[in-house]
Amino acid sequence: MVIFFHILIDFNFFNIYKINVFSGVLLPIAYAVATTFLLLVGLSLTLNFSRIKNVLTKKDAYVRILLNGLKIFGIGLLVTLATWLYLGEGFIIFGVLHCIGISIIFSIPFLKFRVQNLVLGSVFIFLGLFLKTFTVDFYWLAWLGFRPTTFYTVDYYPLLPWFGVVLIGIFLGNSLYPEGKRRYAVKDRSKVKVVRFFCFLGRHTLIVYLIHQPIIVGILHLLFPGISIF
């Protein structure tokens, strides 16, 4: 879904085909992509925590999650630098990787809860939607969801509302996979080629996320030599 959505964005960005992906019939797709992505972040956190807490002390398990969050946030900072060099105006300040990294860190106290995450996540989503209704004249809380008046970036996922989505993902993980064990039976489809392909993507999500855009841009340049990618 992310790759498909970014292809549409690139078509618009390089003036290959003008399409507004954030309005009309495509707007639900944009929200579905982001919501699914961050729900799976929360759900995956519960599975990871259930696995490592059985082989590590609770403190070491939390430290590992903390380091993982810092790693993803650090990669987000590299994306900020790369987009600043490549795009200039509109470079990514607090995009999805920044949001995921900080959300992983902030999620540590909530990993043991279930219904509380559903309630708190819903509150955070409501607050985020409320913050979208007005702008401010400062930048230092843009990461939280206070959108500056002249703010423009090509990728923006503030903690409000998106950390709320991650918390609901944790609720789903603890509900559907208590202690990391599936509560319902699913027929084994792991040998089906299509399933194996998506499993591969799932196991290498971060790498796929980092390399897919350069690959897409390169392919578009080959298909449409007239576009300027620099």
N, C-alpha and C positions, 0 to 999 in steps of 0.2 A: 504493500500500500504506500509506503514511504517513497519507494523508487518511482512508482507510477505518478504519485503526486508531484515529485520533484521534476519529472519529465515535463509535466504540464507547466510548472513554474519556469523551467528553462525555455520552453517554447515561447512563453510570454517575454521573458527577460531578454532574449536575443532577437526579439521581433520576428521570429519565424512564423508565429501565429498568435495574434493578440487574443488573449483570453484572461479574464479576471477570475482567478481560482478562489478568491475570497468573497464571492458574492453569487447570487443566483443559485442554480441547481448544484454548483460545485462546492458551495459553502458547507453543506452537510458532510461532504467527503473530507474536507479539510479538518473539520472537528472530529470526524470518525477516526482519521489517521492519528491525530495527536492524542485523542482519548485512549484509543487502543494501545498505542505505544506506551503511555505512562501507566495505564492499568497493568500492563504486563511487567513494567518495572517493579511495581509494588508486589504483584503476585510472585515474581521471580525472587524477590528479596525474602519472602517467607520460605520458599523452597530451599534457598541457599542457607538461610539461618538454621532451618531444621536439620540440614545436613552437617554443617560445621560445628554446631553446638554439641553434637554427640562425640566429636573427636577432639575438640578444643575446650579449654575452660571458657566460661561465659565472657570473661574479660578479653581473652584472646580472640574469641569470635567477634566481639564488638570492635576490637582493634582492626581485624581483617576487613570488616565492613567499612569502617572509617577510612582505611587506606584505599579501598576500592573506590569510595566516593571521591576522595581527594584525587585519585588517578584520573577519573572521568572528568572531574572539574578542571584538572590541569590540561587534559586534552582539549577541553572546551576553550581554555585560554589560548592554546595554540591555534584553534580555529578562529578565535578573535583576531589574532595576529595575522593569520593567512588572509582572512577576508578584508582586513584593513589594508593590507598590501595590494590585494587583487581588486577590491571594489572601491576602496576609499569611502565615499558617502554610502551609508546604509550598512556598513560592516556590522557583524554580529557582536552584540555587547553581552546579552544574556540569553543565549539560545537554548536549544533542547539539551545539549550536553552539559551546559552549566546547570540547568535546572535538575537534570538527573543526578549529577554529582552532589549537589547540595541536598537534594531530596533524600538520597541514600544516607547521607550523614545525619540529617534531621530525623530520619525514620527510626534510628536506633532505639529510642525510648518507647516506640510504638509497636515494635515487632511482636510483642507478647500479647497484644490486645486484639480484639475482634470487633465487636459491635461498636466499641468506642471509636474505632477508626472510621466506621461508616458515618457516625454522627459528626465527628470532628471534620472529616473530609468534606462532608456536605456543607458544613459551615464555611470552610475555607473556599469552596467553590462559589458559594453565594457572595462572600466578601470580594472575591476576584471579579465576579460579574458586576458587582456594585462599583468597584474601582474603575471599571472600563467606562463608566458613564461620565467621568470628568477627567480633566487633565490638571497638572500642577506645573509650577515654574521652577522646579529643582530636579536634579538627576539622581541624587544619591540613594533614592529608594526605588529606582526603576526595577531593580532585581526583585523587589517584593510585589510590584504590581501598580505602583504609582507612575502613571505614564506622563512624561513631560510633554508640554504643548508642542514643541518642535521636534519631537522624537521620531526618528526613522531608522529602522533596521530590518534586514531581510529575514531575520529569524528571532522571534521573541517569545519566550516561555517563562513569564514571571512565576514566582512561587505561589502567588494567589492569582488564579485558582488552581494551578497545575499540581502543586504539592497535595492539594485535596484529592486529586485524581489518584495520585500514588497511594495515599492512605486508604482509599476505597479499594485499590488493588491489593493492599495488605489484608484488608477485611476479606476480600474474595479468596485470597490464598489461604488464610487461616480457617476459612469456612469450608472450602472445597478440598484442601489438602492439610488437614490437621496433623501436626508433627511430620509433615512431609509425605503423608500417605493419602492417596486418592480415595475419596469417599464413595466413588461409584465405579462400576466396571466399564472398561472401554476395550473393544476388540483390538488386538494388536495388528496395526497396519504398517509397522516399521519397515517391512520389506517392500512396500509399494514405492516405486521410483519417485512419484510426485511427493509422497510423504517424506521420503528420505531427503529430497531436495530442500523442502521447507525446514526439516530438522537441521540440515546443514546450515541454512541461513540463521536459524535460531541459536545454534551453538557459536556462531561467529558474527553476531549482530554488530558489535562495535566496529570490527574491521570492515564489514559490508557497508556500514553507515559512513565510514570515513572515506572509502574509495569509490563509492558508487557515483558521486557527483562528478569527480574528474573524468571517470569513464564515460558518463553520459555526455559531458561537454565535448570530450574528444570525438565521440561518435557523431554528435551533431555537427561538429566542424568538418568531419569527413563527408557527411551527407549534404551539408549546406556550406560549401567553401566560402561563400560570400560573407558569412557572419564573422564578426570580430569578437574573439574571446579574450583579448587583452586590451 
